[in-house]
Amino acid sequence: MPLYEFKCPECGREFEELCPLGATSWPCPNCKSENTIRKISRFSAKSAGENGTTKSIGGNKCGSCHGNCSSCH
C-alpha cells in the first residue's frame, strides 16, 4: 500500500496514511472529518550504491555532495 499525504480543511491538520492504491481521501485522525484532501507528493526512493553509500533515485539528491556527486544524478 502506498503512503499518501492528506490535509483536513476542517481542522487544518496534515497527516500521512498507508492507504489502498488510488485513495483520494481518508478520515482525519484529529477531528474524524471525512472531508480530507490528498496532497500531491513527490516520489523518492533510496538505494545502496556500489561502495555501500546511499544514493537517491527519483530526482532527489543525497544532500552530502551539494550537486557535485555523479552517483546522485
LINGIDA-V314711 format. One record per pair of residues at least 12 apart in sequence whose C-alpha atoms are under 6 Angstrom apart, sorted by sequence separation. I is the first residue (numbers start at 1). GAP is how many residues later the second one is. D is the distance in Angstrom with one decimal. If there is no record, write none. Layout:
I;GAP;D + I;GAP;D
//
This chain:
4;12;5.5 + 25;12;5.6 + 45;12;5.4 + 4;13;5.5 + 25;13;5.8 + 3;14;5.5 + 24;14;5.7 + 44;14;5.2 + 3;15;4.4 + 2;16;5.6 + 56;16;5.9 + 1;17;5.9 + 55;17;5.5 + 1;18;5.7 + 1;19;5.4 + 8;28;4.6 + 7;29;5.7 + 7;30;5.3 + 6;31;5.4 + 6;32;4.3 + 5;33;5.8 + 6;33;5.3 + 5;34;5.4
//
